[in-house]
Amino acid sequence: MTSTVIEQINNLLKKANYETFLLGSFATTKSKFCFDLIVKKDDLIFSVKVFPNIDNLNQDLVSDIKSLSLILKSKPLLIGIKNRYQKLEDNTIYVRNGLPFITLKTLEKILTHNIYPYILARRGGGVVFLDGNLMKEIREQHSITRKELSEKLGITKRTVSSYENESMRPSEEMAQKILGILEDSEIFKKINIFKWNIKYDMEDKEIFEGIELSEFESHVENIIKDIGLSSYWYKKGSIPFKLSLFSSIDKIESRGFYPLFSALSEEQGKVNEINFNCLKMFNDLFHKTALYIIDNNVKIPGTIKGKDIHIVKIKNLEEVDDEEEFIELIQDS
């Protein structure tokens, strides 16, 4: 079912002139990844992920979705099918862990008719975003006072005032009553899902608690620290590479060379081509540096040679003393 939805989303986005990038076929897309599609149009970049049940979220997956959005200056486009009780409603945004979820039909309305959702799901019923200034303007055009409107709606004058200054949002039922009186659906403020503010702190200590690195990964991490770089590890595998590297000075805000995406391989003959192809995709799509750090005995398959990915053996990384030498090593690799 999920693969069918991904395919439908892919077709919708292509019709809307977005470039879409998929790892493998729709049927083989790994659901454990924090994205099913990467999407680009001009300077807009989205990571698309389909969730069969938005109330069954893996917290590590949520963290990786947020961190990837922050690192890539992109937005997550999250499509939900149901919650624990029922199928999701159209024209509605459901928020879980600070992330917005919409239905496939809602996405279709956005892309084909420029119709954005205006309902925010809440327990006990959704609330509607109103354009308070427009509501006030239309009310005055109809020569209706706040007191008269409150009496028609069966609420207090203060509540009407709260709707107009947008300190309170009406329920769906109340919003329909207001629409019946003011007769202008433009008072429903559309929520641009593509501009949703994702809040996330890469330095949150809880992120790093419980991360267990292998002996090889710990060795790489120690080398990175000695060089003076900052790192963010994706241990649970929801991103098909292992870590992101940053300048210790600028970190996330740095431009140009960083962030640098890196995969690791410590087993001979075990270079993962899916991971490698993902690095290639990110390298091409975001114009960032992609790196593959390998143990000294790992052999690189001929199928992945010459693909503009920097391959560095651990023995060469061990000889690096500072960030300047590190950048030289990457550029020469």
C-alpha positions in Angstrom: 0.0 0.0 0.0 2.8 2.4 1.0 4.6 1.8 -2.3 1.5 2.7 -4.3 1.1 6.0 -2.4 4.7 6.8 -3.0 4.2 6.2 -6.7 1.1 8.4 -6.7 3.0 11.2 -4.9 5.9 10.9 -7.4 3.5 11.2 -10.3 1.8 14.2 -8.8 5.0 16.0 -8.1 6.4 15.4 -11.6 3.2 16.8 -13.1 3.8 19.9 -11.0 7.3 20.1 -12.5 9.3 18.9 -9.5 12.4 16.8 -9.9 12.0 13.6 -7.9 14.8 11.3 -6.7 14.1 7.8 -5.5 16.4 5.1 -4.1 15.5 2.0 -5.9 12.0 1.1 -7.2 8.8 2.0 -5.4 8.4 -1.6 -4.3 11.9 -1.8 -2.9 12.1 1.6 -1.2 13.3 0.9 2.4 10.6 2.1 4.8 13.2 2.5 7.5 14.7 5.5 5.7 13.5 8.9 6.9 12.5 9.8 3.3 10.9 7.9 0.5 11.5 10.6 -2.1 13.8 13.7 -2.3 12.1 16.4 -4.3 13.4 19.6 -5.8 12.0 22.6 -7.7 14.2 25.7 -8.1 15.5 26.4 -4.6 12.8 24.4 -2.9 13.8 21.0 -1.5 11.5 18.5 0.2 12.1 15.1 1.8 8.9 13.1 1.3 7.9 10.3 3.7 4.7 8.2 3.9 3.4 7.0 7.2 0.7 4.3 7.4 -0.1 5.4 11.0 1.0 8.8 12.3 0.5 7.7 15.9 3.1 5.0 15.5 6.2 7.1 15.1 9.7 6.0 15.9 11.4 8.8 17.8 14.8 8.1 16.2 13.1 8.5 12.8 11.5 11.8 13.9 14.9 13.1 15.0 16.5 12.2 11.7 13.7 13.8 9.7 14.2 17.0 11.7 18.0 16.9 11.5 18.0 16.2 7.8 15.7 19.2 7.2 18.0 21.4 9.3 21.2 20.2 7.6 19.9 20.4 4.0 17.9 23.6 4.5 14.9 21.6 3.3 11.4 20.8 4.5 9.8 17.5 5.3 6.6 16.6 3.3 4.9 14.0 5.4 1.9 12.1 4.1 -0.2 10.2 6.6 -2.9 7.6 5.9 -4.5 7.1 9.3 -4.1 7.7 13.0 -4.9 5.2 15.7 -8.6 5.8 15.4 -9.5 6.5 11.8 -8.3 7.7 8.3 -7.0 11.2 8.2 -9.3 14.0 7.0 -8.5 16.1 3.9 -7.9 19.8 4.2 -6.4 19.2 7.6 -3.0 19.3 9.1 -2.1 16.8 11.9 0.8 17.6 14.1 2.9 15.0 15.8 6.3 15.7 17.5 6.3 19.2 15.9 6.0 17.7 12.4 3.0 18.3 10.1 1.1 15.5 8.3 -1.4 15.8 5.5 -3.3 13.3 3.3 -2.5 12.5 -0.3 -5.7 14.2 -1.4 -4.7 17.4 0.4 -1.3 17.3 -1.4 -3.1 16.8 -4.7 -5.3 19.9 -4.0 -2.2 22.0 -3.2 -0.4 20.9 -6.3 -3.2 21.0 -8.9 -5.5 23.7 -7.6 -3.3 25.7 -5.1 -5.8 24.9 -2.4 -4.1 24.7 1.0 -5.4 23.2 4.2 -7.0 25.5 6.7 -7.9 23.1 9.5 -5.5 22.1 12.3 -6.5 18.8 13.9 -7.0 18.9 17.7 -8.4 16.5 20.2 -12.1 16.8 20.3 -12.2 18.3 16.8 -10.2 20.5 14.5 -9.7 24.3 14.7 -9.8 26.6 11.7 -7.3 29.3 10.9 -9.1 32.5 10.2 -7.8 35.7 8.7 -8.9 38.0 11.6 -8.4 41.3 9.7 -10.4 40.1 6.8 -13.1 38.7 9.1 -13.4 42.1 10.7 -13.4 43.9 7.3 -16.2 41.7 5.9 -18.2 42.0 9.1 -18.0 45.8 8.9 -19.0 45.7 5.2 -22.1 43.8 6.2 -22.7 46.5 8.9 -22.7 43.9 11.6 -21.3 44.8 15.1 -19.3 42.4 17.2 -22.2 42.2 19.6 -24.6 41.4 16.8 -22.3 38.7 15.4 -21.7 37.2 18.9 -25.5 36.9 19.4 -26.0 35.2 16.0 -23.2 32.8 16.8 -24.2 32.2 20.4 -20.8 33.2 21.8 -19.5 36.2 23.7 -18.4 39.5 22.2 -14.9 38.9 23.6 -14.7 35.6 21.7 -15.5 37.3 18.4 -12.8 39.9 19.3 -10.4 37.0 19.9 -11.2 35.5 16.5 -10.5 38.8 14.8 -7.2 39.4 16.6 -6.3 35.8 16.0 -5.6 35.0 19.7 -8.2 32.2 19.4 -9.2 29.9 16.6 -12.8 28.6 16.2 -13.8 25.0 15.9 -14.8 23.7 12.5 -18.5 23.9 13.5 -18.1 27.5 14.6 -16.1 28.4 11.5 -19.0 27.1 9.3 -21.4 29.3 11.3 -19.2 32.4 10.7 -19.0 31.5 7.0 -22.8 31.2 6.8 -23.1 34.8 8.1 -20.2 36.5 6.4 -20.5 34.5 3.2 -16.9 34.7 2.2 -14.6 31.6 2.4 -11.6 33.8 1.9 -11.7 34.4 5.7 -10.2 30.8 6.0 -6.5 31.4 6.2 -4.7 28.8 4.1 -1.7 27.1 5.9 1.3 26.8 3.6 2.6 23.3 4.5 5.8 24.0 2.5 6.8 26.8 4.9 6.2 24.9 8.2 8.7 25.9 10.8 10.6 22.8 12.0 12.3 23.4 15.4 15.2 21.2 16.2 18.4 21.5 18.2 21.3 19.5 16.9 23.1 20.0 20.2 20.3 18.4 22.3 22.1 16.0 24.6 19.3 13.5 24.5 20.0 12.8 20.8 23.4 11.3 21.7 22.3 9.3 24.7 22.3 5.6 23.9 24.2 5.8 20.7 26.5 2.8 20.5 29.3 3.0 18.0 31.3 0.0 16.8 35.0 -0.1 17.4 35.6 1.2 13.9 33.0 3.9 14.2 34.5 5.0 17.6 37.9 5.2 16.0 36.5 7.4 13.2 34.8 9.6 15.8 38.0 10.1 17.8 39.9 11.0 14.7 37.2 13.5 13.7 37.4 15.1 17.2 41.2 15.3 17.1 41.0 17.0 13.7 38.6 19.6 15.2 35.4 18.7 13.4 31.9 18.3 14.7 29.8 15.3 13.8 26.2 14.0 13.8 25.7 10.3 13.7 22.7 8.5 12.2 23.0 5.2 14.1 19.5 3.7 13.5 19.9 3.6 9.8 16.9 5.8 8.8 19.3 7.8 6.6 21.4 5.6 4.2 24.7 7.1 5.3 26.3 7.2 8.8 27.2 10.7 9.7 27.4 14.4 8.7 30.5 16.4 9.3 30.7 20.1 10.0 33.3 22.8 10.7 33.7 23.1 14.5 33.5 26.9 14.0 30.4 27.3 11.8 28.7 23.9 12.2 25.2 23.9 10.7 25.4 27.4 9.4 28.5 26.9 7.4 28.3 27.2 3.6 30.2 25.6 0.7 32.3 22.6 1.8 30.1 21.6 4.7 28.0 19.8 5.6 29.8 16.7 4.4 27.9 13.5 4.2 29.8 10.3 4.9 29.2 6.6 4.8 31.5 4.0 6.4 32.6 0.6 5.6 34.9 -1.6 7.8 34.2 -5.0 6.2 36.0 -6.2 3.1 33.7 -6.4 0.1 30.8 -4.8 2.0 30.5 -1.4 0.4 26.8 -0.9 0.3 25.8 0.3 -3.2 22.4 1.7 -1.9 24.4 3.9 0.5 26.8 4.8 -2.2 24.1 5.8 -4.6 22.4 7.8 -1.9 25.7 9.7 -1.4 25.9 10.3 -5.1 22.3 11.6 -5.2 22.9 14.0 -2.3 26.2 15.1 -3.8 24.5 16.0 -7.1 21.2 17.3 -5.6 22.6 19.6 -2.9 26.1 20.3 -4.4 27.7 19.1 -1.2 30.7 16.9 -0.7 30.1 13.2 -0.2 32.6 11.0 1.5 33.1 7.3 2.0 35.4 6.4 4.9 36.7 2.8 4.6 38.9 0.5 6.5 42.3 -0.2 5.0 41.4 -3.6 3.5 38.0 -2.8 2.0 37.9 -3.2 -1.8 35.9 -0.8 -3.8 33.6 -2.5 -6.4 34.2 -1.4 -10.0 30.5 -0.5 -10.3 30.9 2.5 -7.9 34.3 3.8 -9.0 34.4 7.1 -10.8 31.2 8.5 -9.4 32.5 11.7 -7.9 32.5 10.3 -4.3 35.6 10.9 -2.2 36.9 7.6 -0.9 39.3 7.9 2.1 41.0 5.0 3.8 41.3 5.2 7.6 45.1 5.1 7.5 45.1 8.4 5.5 42.6 10.0 7.8 44.8 9.1 10.8 47.6 11.2 9.4 45.5 14.4 9.3 46.3 17.0 12.1 43.8 19.8 11.5 40.8 20.9 9.4 43.0 22.5 6.7 44.8 19.2 6.1 41.4 17.3 6.2 40.0 19.5 3.4 43.2 19.0 1.4 42.9 15.2 1.9 39.3 15.2 0.7 39.9 17.3 -2.3 42.9 15.2 -3.3 41.2 11.8 -2.8 
